[in-house]
Amino acid sequence: MEQTKSFMKSLGFPDLRIHHSINHFDFIKTDRRILIIGPMGSGKSEFSARIYRDSQVAMQKSQKVRKLTSSKRVDRRNVFYIRSKIDDKRFAEYPINSIAYRGGYVVPGKNIASIENSFELEGIFESNPTVGTWIIDEIEFFDERIAYVIAQHAKQRSLNFIFPMLILNFRKDLFNRTARLIMEESTDVFPLTAYCEHPDCIRDSYYTYRFYSVDGKECPALYFDPLIIVGGDKRTNDPKIPNYSTRCDHHHFLPGKEYTFMILKPLGELAYGGNVKPLLKELNLVKHDIEQSRLYTHFVDRFIRTENPKPTMMDALRVSCISEKALIYLFTEENIITAEQMQYLMREIGGDMNYINERLMENRKMQLTDVHEES
């Protein structure tokens, strides 16, 4: 930056603040693990597509350039794109072999694959020994082991890795342990922002906001909504499937955090200790008579009977499968109810087993039908 400033001053420019545009990707540097971070809609996938386009230009260069971008069998101009299998449905309207983003896509030929875990990634590495740059989209969806697999290959084979990813989840918390480990092993970061997508705002947005559309109303996701629910980029009115947008702090609504830790989690702990009745009672009320539940009472006290009412927060109670979401949270994130207890509670409240199993699959947990078959 100082070098650029000196050059500009030598041309007669005054002392300016210099802002770099997005440069072409550097395929000469090695052992880079680059974070492309930002909320949904900030252009992470488009950034990936741009790197692929740069690689196609660089591949047309001479053998002299090849020597600069290669180490042994590896050529860093050779780019491969990896995504999670659970993310395949996100861009269903685009070709399955494409890097899709809002407004377009590129097709990297055979250099694209969908995987489930770090072991499958190692198989892809073995099958593609000349690839030097790997783009792994939404790496936070994978197991923690992947961070060390990548670090090892990057150092031993002079590979570059690019991670377009969410550092923060819809709760504004660090996404998960995989995200933390990838951060620790990274060498570079490109932070992206977007305009807040609230109609009355044009501030920079750093956060991913999850909401449901119910009868035309925007209903914020509850704090204990399942951590991972894959959604597309097109708005849906399905009350079970969320929509996502980028929001600034002021327009990012997240009701239910207090309820989760003051009421829901203690009920789960009682169930873990053998007293399942209080949790069953609450889940039954939430499912069949929500206005009699502790959840509803808590929301009224917190968001209506207050000096600064927030009626938007009450709309979070209009969404489907709230009891199922509470169970998923206690089972997958707090680990304080067993699979058997979850099956029992689901039967007792007449829960939606299809919804439960789909969410468990997305969050890399054993489905309840699998537990039943093995027992």
N, C-alpha and C positions, 0 to 999 in steps of 0.2 A: 504493500500500500504506500509506504514512504517513497519507494522507487517511482511509482506511478505519479505521486504528488510532485516529486522533483522534476520529472519529465514534463508534466503539465505546466509547471511554473517556468520551465525553460522555453516554452512556447509562448509565454506572455500571459497565461491565465492568472487571475487573482487566486488567493488562497481559498479553495473551494472544498466542500465536503464531497468526497469521491465515492460513488456507488458503483460497484461492479455489476454488470449484467451477468446472466448465466453463461459461463464459458463452455466451450466444447470440452468433452471429457478427455482427461489425460490418460492414455493407454500405456505410457512409458513407465510411470511410477508403479512400484510393486508393493505387495503385502499391505494393501489398504482395505480397511473395513469401514465403509462409509454409511452413516445414518442419514436417511432422507426422512425427516420427521415433520409432522404437522397434522392438523385435524383432517377428518374426512372432507374431501372437496378442495384441499389446498394444492392439488396438482402433483401428488407423489407418483401416481401411475404415469402421468404425462412426462414427468422427469425421467422415468425409466424408459419410456418410448423414445425420448430424445437421445438417451445414451445408446440405444440400439441403432438409431439412425446414424449417429456419429460413427459407430463401429463399421457400418456399411461404407461410409465415405473413407474411413481409415484403411479398410481392407483393399481399396483400389490403389493404395500407394505402393512404392517400389520395395525391392528387397532390402534396401538400406533402412527403410522405416520398419520393416519386419524384424530386423536385427534389434532395433530399439525397443520393440514391444514384445519380444519373445524371451523366454527362459527355458532352455532345453526343448521339450516338446510343446510347451504352452505358449500360445499367442494371446495376449490380453485384448486384442481386437476381436477375438472370437467370443461372443457374448451369449450366455444361456440364461433363460428366464424360468424361475421356479415359483410356483404358487401352491397354496394348500388345496387339497381336494375339496374341503368344505367351502372353499371360496369360488368353486367353478360356477355355481348358480348365480353369483353376484352380477355377472354381465351376460345373462342368458341370451340376450339379443345379439351378441357379437360372436364371431367364430371362436370355437373352443381353443384354437391354437393361436390366439391373438393376445397382445398386450393391450388391454382396453382401458380407456379413460373417458372422462366426460367430453363428448364431442368427437371421438374418433378412436382409431386403433391402428396398430401395426402388427404384421404377421411375421414372426422370426423363423419361419420354416420349421425345421425339425428341432430347433434349439429352444424347446419349451416343454415343460412337464409339470404335472400335478402330483404331489406326494403327500403322505400322511405323517411321516416322522423322520427323524435324523438318520435312521438306518436306511430308509429308501433314498435319502440324499446321497449317502455313501455309494450306493449302487449307481446312481446317476453320475457321480464323479468318476467311477471306474469305467463307465461306458463312454465317457467323453474326456479322454486324457489330454486333448489339445485345447480345451476351453480354458481361457485365462481370466475371464470376467464373469462373475455370477451375480445375477440380480435375484434376490430371494424376497418376494413380496409378502408383506404381513408376516414376518418371521415370528412375531409374538404368538401366532396361532400354534406353533410347534413346541415340542418338548425341550426342556432346559439343556439336554445333552448337545443339542445342535450348536450352541455357542462355542463349545470346546472342539467339536468336529471341525467347524469352520476355521477357528483360530489355528488349529494344527495344520490343515491343508494350506491355509494362506501363507504360513511361514515356511513350510517344507517345500512348496511348489511355486512360490512367488505369484500367488493368485490374488486377484482383487475381488472383493465382495461388496455389493451394494444392497442396502436394506431400506426400502420404502416401507415405513412402519408407523404404527401408532405407539407413541411412548406412554400416553395417557389413555385410560379407558373412558367410557361415558360418565363415570363417577368423578373424573378429574384426579383419579389415583394413578400411580404407576401401573401400567397394564397388567403385568404379572412378573414372575421370576425370570422367565425367558427374556423379557424386555430388559430387565435389570442386568442380566449377564451379558447380553449383546451390547448394552451401553458400556459395560466395563471393558469389553474386548475391542471396542471401536477405536478408530484412529482419526476419523474426520466426521463432521456433521454439517448438513445443510438444513437449517430450519426454514420451513415454509409456513406462511400464514394465508388466511383467506378473509374476505369480508364476512362479518357476522351476517348470517342469512335471515335474521329477524327483519321483517319488512320496514321497521322504523329505525334501523341502525346501519351504520357504515363503518363501524370500528373494526380494527384488526381482531380476528378470531383465532384463538389458540386451542379451543376445546371442541370435542365431538359431542354433540347433543343428540340423545335418543328420545324419540317420542312416538306415540301411536296416534293414528287418525281414527276417531270413533264418532260416527254421525257428523262428520265434518268438523269436529273439534280437535284441536291439538292437545293431546294428553301426555304430559311428561312421564317418562319411565320412572318407576320406583327405584329407590336405591338398591333393593335386593333383586332387581331384575337379573336374569342370568348374565354372567359376564360376557359371553360370546353368543350373539345371535346374528347370523349372517343375513344381511339385507342388501338389496340392489340399490342402484342409484335412482330408480324411478319411484315416485311416491306410491305407497300402497294404502288402501283403506281397510285392509284385513286387520281386525283388532288384535290378532295374535302375532303379527309380524311388525317389527318397528320400522320407522323411518329414521334417517340420520341427516343432520345438518351441522354446519359449523356455527358456533355461537361464541360471543364474547362472554365475559364473566357475568355481566349484568343480565343477560338474556338466557343464561344456562340454568334451567330449572331442574332440581333433583330432590324431590320430596321423599321422605321415608327413612332418612339416615338415622335420625333420633329413635324412631320406632324400632328399627332393626336392632340396635344395640341395647335399648332400654327394655324392650318387650319380646321381640321375636327370638333373638338369640338366647335369652334366659329361658324361654319356653322350650327351646331345643335342648338346652342343657338339662332341664328337668326330664325330658323324654329320654335322653341318653342315660340318665341315672335310673331309669325304670318307670318314671311317672309320666306317661304319655298323654293322660287325659286333658290337662290344661292346653297343650298344643293342639290336640284333636278338636277341642271345643272352639278355639280361636279359628282354626282352619275351616271348620264347618260353618261358622258364622260368616267368615269372609267369603266363602263360596256361595252360601245360600241366603244369608240375611246380613249383608255387610254393615248396615246401619246399627246393628247391635254388637258389632265387633269392637275390640279394643283398638284396632287399626283406625276405624272410622272416628271413634271418640278422640283418639290422639290427634287426628288430622283436624277435626273441628276445633279442638282447643288450641292447636298450634297455628292454624291458618285462617280461622274465621273469628273466633272469640279473642281478638287481639287488637292492639291499637293500629296495626298496619295489616289489614286482611290481605290474603293472597289466594283468591278464589281459583286461580289457575292451578294451584297445587292440588286442589280437591279433584280436578279432572283426572288425575292419575288413578283414581279409584274407579273410573269408567271402563278400564281396559279388561281384557279377558285373562283368565288363568292366573289370578293373583295368588291363590293358595298354592297352585302348582309351582309358581315362581319362588314362593317362600320355602317350599320343600327343597327345590333344587339348590337354593342358596345354602340352606343348612347342611345339605348332603355334600355338595361339590366344593364349597368354599370354606365353610366352618368345620366340616367333617365331624359333626356332633350328633348326627343320626345315622343309623345303619341302613343298608339297602333293604333289609327285612322290615325295619320300622317304616321306611318310606313306602314300600309296597302296601303294608297294612294301612297306613294313613291314607294312601291314594284310594284304596278300596272303600274305606269308611266314609270318605267325603265324596265319592263318585267322581274322582278326578279324571282329567284327560290324559290317558296314558300315552297316546300318540305324541301329544305336545311334550310331555316329560322326556320321552325317549329321543325325540329329535334334538331337544336342547342338550341332553346328556351326550349325544354323539358329537355335537358341535363343540362341547367343552371337554372332549376327549375322556369321557367317563363311560364305564360299563353301563349298558342299557338294562333296564329292569327286567325286560323279557329274557335277557341273557342270564341274569342272576337266577330267575325262576327256573330256566331250563337246566342249569347246572346243579341246583339244589336237589 
